Amino acid sequence: MNVPFPDEIDEALWDEACRRADAIRRFLSERTGSSTTAEVAELAAEMGVSQATAYRLIKLLRAGGSILSLVDRKRGRPEGHRTLDERREDVVRSTIKTFYLKRTRPTVSQLVRDVQTNCISVGLKPPHRRTIIARLEDIDLQRRAKRRGEKKIVKATTSVPGSFEVSRPLAVVQIDHTKADIFVVDEETRQPIGRPWLTLAMDVCSRMVTGFYLTMDAPSRLSTSLCLLHSVFDKSAWLREREITEPWPVAGLPDMVHVDNGADFRSRAFQRGCHDAGIAIDWRPPGKPRFGGHIERLIGTQMGRLHLLPGTTFSNEQELGDYDSKRHAALTLRELERYIALDIVGAYHQSIHSSLGRPPIAVWREHEGEIPLRLPQDRLRFWLTFLPEQERTLRPDGIHLFKLRYWSPALSADVGSSDRRLLVKYDPRDMARIFVRRPSGNFVEARYADVTLPSITLHEALTARRTLLAKGRREVDTRAIVRTAITQRELVDAAARKTAAARRGKIRSSKSKVDDGGWGSLRGVDSSKPVPFVEDTN
C-alpha cells in the first residue's frame, strides 16, 4: 500500500488530523490510568467520530503513530480489491492474453467487445468497461508494450544504466538500416517510385559517420556489404564524383562492428568476409535495441533533417497531417544521396555533438595520428568479397548481365574453351564494369562493350528496362492486332474453301471421263451428225 507524504495530503484533511491529535494528547495527559467508556464517548463526540474510531485513534497515537496515521482513510474498496467472480476473471485474463496482447495492436474498445462476447457466450454477465481497463493496468507496462510491439513505450520504460564508450577511433563501428522518411522520384519520368532504405555506419569513439549506402531495395547482405566497403576505403574520388569539396577523412578497417540480429548481418558471406579481414562481429543481444543506441540516435538525427525536404513522410501521422508526400516528392535517388553526403560532411561532422561537447571531426583529427590505419592487404580481393555475384556463360560477343554487354580482351582466349559458367562480380553503384573469374581462377575487369555508354547504377538500368517495356506496351495498338488476326483468319478460311472447291471439281471431272478408243472425249459433240472423213495422207 502506498503511503503518501505529509505534503501530499489535502489541507483540510491535514488540519482535521492535527485537531484530532491535539484532542487525543490532551485526553491522554489528563488521565494516568484506564479510561472509562463514558470518557471515550465524550472524546469521540468532540472529534466527531464513532466510539470505535476513537478507540482506534487513541491506540494509534499511544503506539507512537504520527499525525499522518490519524488522517481519514480513503473511503471505498481497498486498493487491489477485486469484486469479479473467478470465472469472469478467467475470461477477462484469457481474452487480454489471446486477443489484446498481439502485434496487430487491437484497441481497448475491441478488447471490451471481445470480453463481453466471450462472457455472454458462456452465460456470464459481462463486466463493466472500467473493470476491464483496470485489469489492463495491472499488467506491467513494458511487458504489455513488448507483446504489442509498441517500441516507443518499450524504449521509454527501459533503463539504460551507464554508457558504452571506446578509447580510440575504429575500435568499434556500429551499422544499422532504416527506411528513409521521404519519397524519391524516377530519373526520367520524375514520378514517385517509393521510399529508399539508408544503411549507416558510425565510429563510436568520434561519432564520425564512416560510410553509408542508399538503395531502393530492402536491407540485405548487399546493402550491409556496400556500406562497409564505403566505410573502409578512401572517399576522395567518391566525393569528387559528387562535386563535394568538404573533407571526409575516415578510412580503414574497424576492429569490431556492432550489428543487430538481422539475416543480412548473419549471412555466411558477410561473416566470412569480416573474419577474413580481421573484423570481429558483435551482435546485439536479442530484444535489447539500446545496445545500438549510438547509431540509432544518428539515424534519428539524419531522418530529422530529411523532414525539411519535399516529399518527406515525417516520423508519424500527426506530423504528416494532410501533407501529400508523393505529390510533393522532387528528389531522385542520386540527388538524395548527394544531399545526405553534404549534410554528413558539411553539417553533422562540423557541429558540436551533445555527448562529446565537440564536433566529431575535431575528435577524429585529435586521434588521427594514433589511429593504427589498417587497410586490406589485397584491396581488390577484399572489395570483391563483399560484392554480389552471378554466374554467366561467356559468349563470343562477351558477357551479358542485366541486358548489358561486357567485354575484355583478356577473355578472348577463353571463348569456346569451356562450357562452364563463369562467376561474375558487379557493383550495383557502378555498372560500367564487372569482374569475371576466368577458368584459371583469376579475375579480370570487363567494361561495357559499347565504350560510349555512361556509368549507371543497377537500379537505373533495371528502371530504364522496365520503362522501355512499359513504353512498348503503351505503343501497342491492340485493336489493330485483333483486326489483323481476324482478317488473317478470314483469309485462311477463304483460301481453304477455294482450295477444297477446286479439288472437288477436279475429282468430278476425272470421274466423268469415258474410254473412247483413242478418239478423245465425245462431250459436246452432236452424234446425230455424221463425222467428217479425214483422209490419211501418210
C-alpha positions as CSV (number, residue, x, y, z in Angstrom):
1,M,0.0,0.0,0.0
2,N,1.4,3.4,-1.0
3,V,1.7,5.8,2.0
4,P,1.6,9.4,1.0
5,F,3.9,12.1,2.3
6,P,2.5,14.8,4.6
7,D,2.8,17.5,1.8
8,E,0.6,15.3,-0.4
9,I,-2.4,15.4,2.0
10,D,-5.3,17.6,1.3
11,E,-5.0,20.7,3.6
12,A,-8.5,20.2,5.1
13,L,-7.8,16.6,5.9
14,W,-4.4,17.5,7.4
15,D,-5.9,20.2,9.6
16,E,-8.6,17.7,10.8
17,A,-5.9,15.2,11.7
18,C,-4.0,17.8,13.6
19,R,-7.1,18.7,15.6
20,R,-7.7,15.0,16.4
21,A,-4.1,14.7,17.6
22,D,-4.4,17.6,19.9
23,A,-7.6,16.3,21.4
24,I,-6.2,12.8,22.0
25,R,-3.0,14.1,23.5
26,R,-4.9,16.3,25.9
27,F,-7.2,13.4,26.7
28,L,-4.3,11.2,27.5
29,S,-2.4,13.8,29.5
30,E,-5.3,14.3,31.9
31,R,-5.5,10.5,32.7
32,T,-2.9,8.3,34.3
33,G,-5.0,5.1,34.3
34,S,-7.6,3.4,32.2
35,S,-10.3,5.5,30.6
36,T,-13.9,4.7,31.1
37,T,-16.4,4.1,28.3
38,A,-18.1,7.4,29.0
39,E,-14.9,9.4,28.8
40,V,-14.0,7.8,25.4
41,A,-17.6,8.5,24.2
42,E,-17.1,12.2,25.2
43,L,-13.8,12.3,23.3
44,A,-15.5,10.7,20.2
45,A,-18.2,13.4,20.3
46,E,-15.5,16.1,20.5
47,M,-13.7,14.7,17.4
48,G,-16.9,13.9,15.5
49,V,-16.2,10.2,15.1
50,S,-17.7,7.0,16.3
51,Q,-16.7,5.5,19.6
52,A,-14.9,2.6,17.8
53,T,-12.9,5.0,15.7
54,A,-12.0,7.0,18.9
55,Y,-10.6,3.8,20.5
56,R,-8.6,3.1,17.2
57,L,-7.2,6.6,17.1
58,I,-6.1,6.5,20.7
59,K,-4.4,3.2,20.1
60,L,-2.5,4.6,17.1
61,L,-1.2,7.6,18.9
62,R,-0.2,5.7,22.0
63,A,1.8,3.3,19.8
64,G,3.8,6.2,18.5
65,G,1.8,6.9,15.4
66,S,2.2,10.1,13.6
67,I,-0.4,12.7,12.7
68,L,-0.5,11.1,9.2
69,S,-2.0,7.9,10.8
70,L,-4.9,10.0,12.0
71,V,-5.9,11.2,8.6
72,D,-9.3,9.9,7.4
73,R,-8.9,6.7,5.4
74,K,-9.9,6.7,1.8
75,R,-13.5,5.6,1.6
76,G,-14.4,2.8,-0.8
77,R,-12.8,-0.6,-1.6
78,P,-9.2,-1.1,-0.5
79,E,-6.6,-0.8,-3.3
80,G,-6.2,-4.0,-5.3
81,H,-9.6,-5.4,-4.1
82,R,-11.4,-7.3,-6.9
83,T,-15.2,-7.9,-7.0
84,L,-15.4,-10.1,-10.1
85,D,-16.0,-13.8,-9.5
86,E,-13.2,-16.2,-10.6
87,R,-15.0,-17.3,-13.8
88,R,-15.3,-13.8,-15.1
89,E,-11.8,-13.0,-14.0
90,D,-10.6,-16.0,-16.1
91,V,-12.5,-14.8,-19.1
92,V,-11.0,-11.3,-18.9
93,R,-7.5,-12.6,-18.4
94,S,-7.6,-15.1,-21.3
95,T,-9.2,-12.5,-23.6
96,I,-6.5,-10.0,-22.8
97,K,-3.8,-12.6,-23.5
98,T,-5.3,-14.0,-26.6
99,F,-6.9,-11.0,-28.3
100,Y,-5.2,-7.9,-26.9
101,L,-1.5,-8.7,-26.4
102,K,-0.8,-9.1,-30.1
103,R,1.3,-7.3,-32.7
104,T,-1.8,-6.2,-34.6
105,R,-2.5,-3.9,-31.6
106,P,-6.3,-4.2,-31.1
107,T,-7.9,-1.2,-29.5
108,V,-9.3,-1.1,-26.0
109,S,-12.8,-0.8,-27.4
110,Q,-12.3,-4.0,-29.4
111,L,-11.0,-5.7,-26.2
112,V,-14.1,-4.7,-24.3
113,R,-16.3,-6.1,-27.1
114,D,-14.4,-9.4,-27.1
115,V,-14.7,-9.8,-23.3
116,Q,-18.4,-9.0,-23.4
117,T,-18.9,-11.5,-26.3
118,N,-16.9,-14.2,-24.5
119,C,-18.8,-13.7,-21.3
120,I,-22.2,-13.8,-22.9
121,S,-21.3,-16.9,-24.9
122,V,-20.7,-18.9,-21.6
123,G,-23.7,-17.4,-19.8
124,L,-21.9,-14.8,-17.7
125,K,-22.8,-11.2,-17.1
126,P,-20.2,-9.0,-18.9
127,P,-18.0,-6.8,-16.6
128,H,-18.0,-3.0,-17.0
129,R,-15.5,-1.3,-19.3
130,R,-13.8,0.3,-16.3
131,T,-13.2,-3.2,-14.8
132,I,-11.6,-4.4,-18.0
133,I,-9.3,-1.4,-18.2
134,A,-8.3,-1.9,-14.6
135,R,-7.2,-5.4,-15.4
136,L,-5.1,-4.0,-18.3
137,E,-3.4,-1.5,-16.0
138,D,-2.5,-4.4,-13.7
139,I,-0.2,-5.7,-16.4
140,D,3.4,-4.4,-16.3
141,L,3.5,-1.6,-18.9
142,Q,6.8,-2.7,-20.5
143,R,5.6,-6.3,-20.8
144,R,2.4,-5.2,-22.4
145,A,4.3,-3.0,-24.8
146,K,6.7,-5.8,-25.8
147,R,3.8,-8.2,-26.6
148,R,2.1,-5.5,-28.7
149,G,5.2,-4.4,-30.5
150,E,5.0,-0.8,-29.1
151,K,8.7,0.1,-29.5
152,K,8.4,3.7,-28.3
153,I,6.9,2.6,-25.0
154,V,9.5,-0.2,-24.6
155,K,12.3,2.3,-25.2
156,A,10.8,4.8,-22.7
157,T,10.4,2.2,-20.0
158,T,13.8,0.6,-20.4
159,S,16.5,1.7,-18.0
160,V,19.9,2.4,-19.6
161,P,22.5,2.3,-16.8
162,G,25.9,3.7,-17.8
163,S,27.0,4.2,-21.4
164,F,29.1,2.4,-24.0
165,E,32.3,4.2,-24.8
166,V,35.6,3.3,-26.5
167,S,39.0,4.9,-26.2
168,R,40.1,5.3,-29.9
169,P,38.5,5.6,-33.4
170,L,37.7,2.5,-35.4
171,A,37.8,0.3,-32.3
172,V,34.0,-0.2,-32.8
173,V,31.8,0.8,-35.7
174,Q,28.0,0.4,-35.5
175,I,25.9,-0.4,-38.6
176,D,22.2,-0.3,-39.0
177,H,19.4,0.3,-41.5
178,T,16.3,2.5,-41.7
179,K,13.6,3.3,-44.2
180,A,14.1,6.9,-45.1
181,D,11.3,9.3,-44.2
182,I,11.0,10.6,-47.8
183,F,9.7,9.6,-51.3
184,V,12.1,9.8,-54.2
185,V,11.3,10.2,-57.9
186,D,12.4,8.4,-61.1
187,E,15.3,9.9,-63.0
188,E,13.4,10.1,-66.3
189,T,9.7,10.5,-65.5
190,R,10.1,12.3,-62.2
191,Q,7.3,10.3,-60.9
192,P,7.5,9.0,-57.2
193,I,8.9,5.4,-57.0
194,G,8.9,4.8,-53.3
195,R,10.9,5.3,-50.1
196,P,14.6,4.3,-50.1
197,W,16.5,2.4,-47.4
198,L,19.5,4.0,-45.8
199,T,22.3,2.0,-44.2
200,L,24.6,4.0,-42.0
201,A,27.9,3.1,-40.3
202,M,29.3,5.2,-37.4
203,D,32.5,5.2,-35.3
204,V,31.6,5.0,-31.7
205,C,34.6,6.9,-30.3
206,S,34.5,10.0,-32.5
207,R,30.8,9.7,-33.7
208,M,32.0,10.2,-37.2
209,V,29.9,8.6,-40.0
210,T,32.3,6.1,-41.6
211,G,30.1,5.4,-44.6
212,F,26.6,4.9,-45.9
213,Y,24.6,3.3,-48.7
214,L,21.3,4.4,-50.1
215,T,19.1,1.9,-52.1
216,M,15.5,1.2,-53.1
217,D,15.9,-2.4,-52.1
218,A,15.1,-3.7,-48.6
219,P,18.0,-4.4,-46.2
220,S,20.2,-7.3,-47.3
221,R,23.7,-8.7,-47.3
222,L,24.3,-6.4,-50.3
223,S,23.4,-3.1,-48.6
224,T,25.4,-4.1,-45.5
225,S,28.5,-5.0,-47.5
226,L,28.4,-1.9,-49.7
227,C,28.1,0.3,-46.6
228,L,31.1,-1.5,-45.1
229,L,33.1,-1.0,-48.3
230,H,32.2,2.7,-48.3
231,S,33.4,2.9,-44.7
232,V,36.8,1.2,-45.3
233,F,38.1,2.9,-48.4
234,D,39.2,6.4,-49.1
235,K,36.4,8.7,-50.1
236,S,38.2,11.4,-52.1
237,A,37.2,10.1,-55.5
238,W,33.7,9.4,-54.4
239,L,33.3,12.9,-53.1
240,R,34.8,14.4,-56.4
241,E,32.2,12.5,-58.4
242,R,29.5,14.2,-56.4
243,E,31.2,17.6,-56.5
244,I,31.6,17.7,-52.8
245,T,34.6,19.7,-51.5
246,E,34.3,19.2,-47.8
247,P,36.7,16.5,-46.3
248,W,35.7,13.1,-45.2
249,P,38.9,11.7,-43.7
250,V,37.6,8.4,-42.4
251,A,39.1,5.2,-43.9
252,G,40.4,1.9,-42.6
253,L,39.2,-1.5,-41.3
254,P,37.4,-1.4,-37.9
255,D,38.5,-3.8,-35.1
256,M,34.8,-4.7,-34.5
257,V,31.4,-4.0,-35.9
258,H,28.3,-3.8,-33.8
259,V,25.2,-5.0,-35.7
260,D,21.7,-6.3,-34.9
261,N,20.5,-9.9,-35.4
262,G,19.1,-9.3,-38.9
263,A,19.5,-12.0,-41.5
264,D,21.8,-9.8,-43.6
265,F,24.2,-9.5,-40.7
266,R,24.1,-13.2,-40.2
267,S,24.8,-14.2,-43.8
268,R,27.8,-16.5,-44.2
269,A,29.3,-14.3,-46.9
270,F,29.3,-11.3,-44.6
271,Q,30.6,-13.2,-41.6
272,R,33.4,-14.8,-43.6
273,G,34.4,-11.6,-45.3
274,C,34.7,-9.8,-42.0
275,H,36.6,-12.6,-40.3
276,D,39.0,-12.9,-43.3
277,A,39.8,-9.2,-42.9
278,G,40.3,-9.4,-39.2
279,I,37.0,-7.7,-38.3
280,A,35.2,-9.1,-35.2
281,I,31.4,-9.1,-35.3
282,D,29.4,-8.3,-32.2
283,W,25.6,-9.0,-32.5
284,R,23.3,-7.1,-30.2
285,P,21.5,-9.1,-27.5
286,P,18.1,-10.1,-28.9
287,G,15.3,-7.7,-27.8
288,K,17.8,-5.1,-26.5
289,P,18.0,-2.3,-29.1
290,R,19.6,0.1,-26.6
291,F,22.9,-1.7,-27.2
292,G,23.0,0.1,-30.6
293,G,21.9,3.4,-29.1
294,H,24.7,5.5,-30.8
295,I,23.8,4.5,-34.3
296,E,20.0,4.8,-33.6
297,R,20.4,8.3,-32.4
298,L,22.4,9.2,-35.5
299,I,19.7,7.7,-37.7
300,G,17.1,9.8,-35.8
301,T,19.2,12.9,-36.5
302,Q,19.5,12.1,-40.2
303,M,15.8,11.4,-40.5
304,G,15.0,14.7,-38.8
305,R,17.0,16.5,-41.4
306,L,15.1,14.8,-44.2
307,H,11.8,16.2,-42.8
308,L,12.8,19.5,-44.3
309,L,12.8,18.2,-47.8
310,P,9.9,18.0,-50.3
311,G,8.3,14.5,-50.3
312,T,9.0,13.8,-46.6
313,T,6.7,11.5,-44.8
314,F,7.7,12.9,-41.4
315,S,8.0,10.4,-38.5
316,N,4.3,10.0,-37.6
317,E,0.8,10.6,-38.9
318,Q,0.3,13.5,-36.5
319,E,3.2,15.4,-38.1
320,L,2.3,14.4,-41.6
321,G,-1.3,15.8,-41.3
322,D,-2.8,16.3,-44.8
323,Y,0.6,16.7,-46.5
324,D,0.8,14.7,-49.7
325,S,4.3,13.2,-49.6
326,K,4.1,11.6,-53.1
327,R,2.7,14.6,-54.8
328,H,5.5,16.8,-53.4
329,A,8.3,14.4,-54.0
330,A,11.1,16.0,-56.0
331,L,14.5,14.4,-55.4
332,T,15.9,11.4,-57.3
333,L,17.9,8.7,-55.5
334,R,21.2,10.2,-56.7
335,E,20.1,13.7,-55.6
336,L,19.1,12.4,-52.2
337,E,22.4,10.5,-51.8
338,R,24.3,13.8,-52.6
339,Y,22.1,15.7,-50.1
340,I,22.8,13.2,-47.3
341,A,26.5,13.2,-48.1
342,L,26.6,17.0,-48.0
343,D,24.7,17.0,-44.7
344,I,27.1,14.5,-43.1
345,V,30.4,16.2,-44.1
346,G,29.2,19.8,-44.1
347,A,26.8,19.9,-41.1
348,Y,26.9,16.8,-38.8
349,H,30.7,16.3,-38.7
350,Q,31.2,20.0,-38.1
351,S,28.6,20.6,-35.4
352,I,29.0,20.1,-31.6
353,H,27.9,16.6,-30.6
354,S,25.7,16.6,-27.5
355,S,27.6,13.7,-25.9
356,L,31.1,14.8,-26.9
357,G,30.7,18.5,-26.4
358,R,32.8,18.9,-29.6
359,P,32.4,18.4,-33.3
360,P,33.0,14.7,-34.4
361,I,35.7,15.8,-37.0
362,A,37.7,17.6,-34.2
363,V,37.7,14.4,-32.2
364,W,38.8,12.4,-35.2
365,R,41.6,14.8,-36.1
366,E,42.8,14.7,-32.5
367,H,43.3,10.9,-32.6
368,E,44.2,10.7,-36.3
369,G,47.9,10.3,-35.6
370,E,47.4,7.5,-33.2
371,I,44.9,5.5,-35.2
372,P,46.5,2.3,-36.5
373,L,45.2,2.6,-40.1
374,R,44.5,-1.0,-41.1
375,L,43.7,-1.5,-44.8
376,P,43.1,-4.8,-46.6
377,Q,46.3,-6.4,-47.8
378,D,44.6,-7.3,-51.1
379,R,42.2,-4.4,-51.7
380,L,40.7,-5.9,-54.8
381,R,40.1,-9.3,-53.2
382,F,38.5,-7.6,-50.1
383,W,36.3,-5.5,-52.4
384,L,35.2,-8.4,-54.5
385,T,34.5,-10.5,-51.4
386,F,31.6,-8.2,-50.5
387,L,30.2,-7.6,-54.0
388,P,27.2,-9.5,-55.2
389,E,27.7,-12.2,-57.8
390,Q,26.0,-14.1,-60.6
391,E,27.1,-16.9,-63.0
392,R,27.1,-16.2,-66.7
393,T,28.2,-18.1,-69.9
394,L,31.0,-16.5,-71.9
395,R,29.6,-15.9,-75.4
396,P,31.6,-15.0,-78.5
397,D,30.5,-11.4,-78.1
398,G,31.2,-11.2,-74.3
399,I,29.3,-11.4,-71.0
400,H,25.6,-10.5,-70.9
401,L,24.4,-9.2,-67.5
402,F,21.2,-7.3,-66.8
403,K,20.7,-6.7,-70.6
404,L,24.1,-5.0,-70.7
405,R,27.1,-6.5,-72.6
406,Y,30.7,-6.5,-71.3
407,W,34.0,-7.4,-72.9
408,S,37.7,-7.6,-72.1
409,P,40.5,-8.6,-74.5
410,A,41.7,-11.0,-71.7
411,L,38.5,-13.1,-72.3
412,S,39.4,-13.8,-75.9
413,A,41.4,-16.9,-75.1
414,D,38.5,-18.3,-73.1
415,V,35.8,-18.1,-75.8
416,G,34.8,-21.6,-76.7
417,S,37.4,-23.3,-74.5
418,S,34.8,-24.4,-71.9
419,D,31.1,-24.5,-71.5
420,R,31.4,-23.9,-67.7
421,R,29.6,-20.8,-66.5
422,L,31.8,-18.1,-65.1
423,L,31.5,-16.2,-61.8
424,V,30.7,-12.5,-62.3
425,K,31.1,-9.9,-59.6
426,Y,29.4,-6.5,-60.0
427,D,29.0,-3.2,-58.1
428,P,25.3,-2.1,-58.2
429,R,26.5,1.5,-57.7
430,D,28.6,1.5,-60.9
431,M,27.6,-0.9,-63.7
432,A,30.2,0.4,-66.2
433,R,32.5,-2.5,-65.2
434,I,32.2,-6.0,-63.9
435,F,34.8,-8.6,-62.7
436,V,34.8,-12.0,-64.3
437,R,36.6,-15.0,-62.9
438,R,38.4,-16.9,-65.7
439,P,38.6,-20.7,-65.7
440,S,42.2,-20.2,-64.5
441,G,40.8,-18.6,-61.3
442,N,42.0,-15.1,-61.8
443,F,39.6,-12.1,-62.0
444,V,39.7,-9.8,-65.0
445,E,37.9,-6.5,-65.3
446,A,35.4,-6.2,-68.2
447,R,33.8,-3.0,-69.3
448,Y,30.8,-2.0,-71.5
449,A,31.2,-3.4,-75.0
450,D,29.9,-0.1,-76.1
451,V,32.5,2.3,-74.6
452,T,30.4,5.3,-75.4
453,L,27.8,4.4,-72.7
454,P,27.9,6.4,-69.4
455,S,28.2,4.8,-66.0
456,I,24.8,4.0,-64.4
457,T,23.6,2.2,-61.3
458,L,21.9,-1.2,-61.4
459,H,18.7,0.4,-60.2
460,E,18.8,2.9,-63.1
461,A,19.5,0.1,-65.5
462,L,16.5,-2.0,-64.3
463,T,14.2,1.0,-64.1
464,A,15.2,2.0,-67.7
465,R,14.4,-1.5,-68.8
466,R,11.0,-1.5,-67.2
467,T,10.3,1.9,-68.6
468,L,11.2,0.8,-72.1
469,L,9.0,-2.3,-71.8
470,A,6.1,-0.2,-70.5
471,K,6.5,2.3,-73.3
472,G,6.5,-0.5,-75.8
473,R,3.3,-1.9,-74.2
474,R,1.7,1.5,-74.4
475,E,2.6,1.9,-78.1
476,V,0.9,-1.4,-79.0
477,D,-2.4,-1.0,-80.9
478,T,-4.4,-3.9,-79.5
479,R,-7.3,-3.2,-81.8
480,A,-5.1,-3.3,-84.8
481,I,-3.7,-6.6,-83.7
482,V,-7.2,-8.0,-83.3
483,R,-8.3,-6.6,-86.6
484,T,-5.3,-8.1,-88.3
485,A,-5.8,-11.5,-86.7
486,I,-9.5,-11.6,-87.8
487,T,-8.5,-10.6,-91.4
488,Q,-5.9,-13.3,-91.4
489,R,-8.3,-15.9,-90.1
490,E,-10.9,-14.9,-92.8
491,L,-8.1,-15.1,-95.5
492,V,-7.2,-18.6,-94.4
493,D,-10.8,-19.7,-94.3
494,A,-11.5,-18.4,-97.8
495,A,-8.4,-19.9,-99.2
496,A,-9.3,-23.3,-97.7
497,R,-12.8,-23.1,-99.2
498,K,-11.4,-22.2,-102.7
499,T,-8.9,-25.0,-102.5
500,A,-11.5,-27.5,-101.4
501,A,-13.9,-26.4,-104.1
502,A,-11.2,-26.7,-106.8
503,R,-10.2,-30.2,-105.6
504,R,-13.9,-31.3,-105.6
505,G,-14.3,-30.1,-109.2
506,K,-11.2,-31.9,-110.4
507,I,-12.4,-35.2,-108.8
508,R,-15.8,-34.8,-110.6
509,S,-14.1,-34.1,-113.9
510,S,-11.9,-37.2,-113.7
511,K,-14.9,-39.4,-112.9
512,S,-16.9,-38.2,-115.9
513,K,-14.2,-39.3,-118.5
514,V,-15.0,-42.4,-120.7
515,D,-12.8,-44.8,-122.7
516,D,-13.3,-43.5,-126.4
517,G,-10.8,-45.8,-128.0
518,G,-8.4,-43.0,-128.6
519,W,-10.9,-40.6,-130.1
520,G,-11.0,-38.4,-127.1
521,S,-13.9,-37.1,-125.3
522,L,-17.2,-37.0,-127.1
523,R,-18.7,-34.5,-124.7
524,G,-20.2,-31.6,-126.5
525,V,-20.3,-33.4,-129.9
526,D,-23.6,-33.8,-131.7
527,S,-23.7,-37.6,-132.5
528,S,-26.7,-37.2,-134.8
529,K,-24.5,-35.6,-137.4
530,P,-22.0,-37.6,-139.5
531,V,-18.5,-37.4,-138.6
532,P,-16.4,-35.8,-141.3
533,F,-13.9,-38.1,-143.0
534,V,-10.3,-37.0,-142.8
535,E,-8.0,-38.6,-145.4
536,D,-4.8,-40.1,-144.1
537,T,-2.1,-38.5,-146.1
538,N,0.6,-40.9,-144.8
